[in-house]
Amino acid sequence: MSDYQVVNPATGEVEREFETATDEQIQDVLARSHAAYGAWKQTDKAERTKLLLRVADLYDERRDELAAIIAREMGKRIPEAKGEIRLVASIYRYYADNGPDLLADTPLNPAMGGEALVRKEPVGALLGIMPWNFPYYQVARFAAPNLMIGNTIILKHAPQCPESALAMEQIFHDAGLPADAYINVFATNDQAADMIADDRLVGVSVTGSERAGAAVAEVAGRNLKKVVLELGGSDPFIVLGADDLGQAVKAAVQGRMGNAGQACNAAKRMIVVDELYDDFVEQFTAAMSGLTPGDPTDPSSAFGPLSSEGALTNLLEQIEDAVDKGATVKAGGKRVDRPGSFMEATVLTDVTPEMRAYKEELFGPAAVIYKVADADEAVELANSSPFGLGGVVWSTDPAYAEEIADRLDTGMVWINTAQGSAADLPFGGTKRSGVGRELGAYGIEEFVNKKLIYRPKVG
């Protein structure tokens, strides 16, 4: 059986299989990417800009086709898939429009006199290891800035996303990217480790689970390779006050249920002060109970299936563990009796530290609601997670909310709005949510050589 398959999570059927690369093909890919770097790094930034703009246009032109692919591969609803593609196009345009300025020399004023500057230069061939939950967006976060820099890319996508992986590679070819500057490879995890260890590869970016990040970081560390790790999250949604509680509930549901709850930066833990807790639980539970899963190609479906049978099984086991240890199921908690990896929208309360649901990421349509006495307890609970990706603070006082945001051990905080992403805003976390940043001005600085050039004062 091939490692790379399209298994439609709405039906459970295997629709296509793709051959895994041989070890000889892996060596060929490394050689080609390394060789292509020598020419690609010499291209003018204006040429790279033109190419990225053409890539963005092709994503827009092929939106329907691209959306249909990931609906089959991982169950994303068509409207959400099209929204992902719009975001992808904006990322390529952002780095096309802003890349030359972001890569401009930075002048220094050395105390020793003379003239100095820092020049940002490409570093070489990079490996991207990408997940299934946002098949196009995750790749764009990595590929757009690094192609703008002048690095070359080898892309290992998730085994369940072979069609979208090939569609992206075709877009780069059709846009006119030089041969081998971007290469898709259907590699195994062991082959990926071999690539990281190879001297022709200079760095690796991973978006995925803690386990995947730790495995890659271990190999990269042994071989002194730079890594960017965008890993899991268990983001808090802290409700301290609301002029309109319904608006906060709506944002919380939206933050939890996008992509069927399968997002690292989704709002997973609702932390609510006691005077609002009962009303919040009632409204949130009612809203979640009203969401019906269904075929991702059906406009009436509120959310689609989980990405795979394995993903569904793991989430059900986490919920069962919580219930066995005393948690209360306010809504859902079960798989849907139909073909495919469908699960009810689920709400849990009374979750305690000995439960898996307290410390693990719930990757699917399941939320946990906690009651706290005040903001101090909310911050303590929010920071008790091993993750530190993002979070939301909801308050009638935005300035006070910002004070609370400063106390959260996270890489991102959103005030009085659900979490999101934008091309010009940095994305990344702390603790077990990873290292490094993507997107915005910070995302283009991860894989560059910041070279000092100094000239002494003459005369």
Secondary structure, 3 states (H helix, E strand, C coil): CCCEEEEECCCCEEEEEECCCCHHHHHHHHHHHHHHHHHHCCCCHHHHHHHHHHHHHHHHHCHHHHHHHHHHHHCCCHHHHHHHHHHHHHHHHHHHHHHHHHCCCEEECCCCCCEEEEEEECCCEEEEECCCCCCCHHHHHHHHHHHHHCCEEEEECCCCCHHHHHHHHHHHHHHCCCCCCEEECCCCHHHHHHHHHCCCEEEEEEECCHHHHHHHHHHHHHCCCEEEEECCCCEEEEECCCCCHHHHHHHHHHHHHHHHHCCCCCEEEEEEEHHHHHHHHHHHHHHHHCCCECCCCCCCCCECCCCCHHHHHHHHHHHHHHHHCCCEEEECCCECCCCCCCECCEEEECCCCCCHHHHCCCCCCEEEEEEECCHHHHHHHHHCCCEECCCEEECCCHHHHHHHHHCCCCCCCEECCCCCCCCCCCECCEECCEECCECHHHHCCCCCEEEEEEECCCC
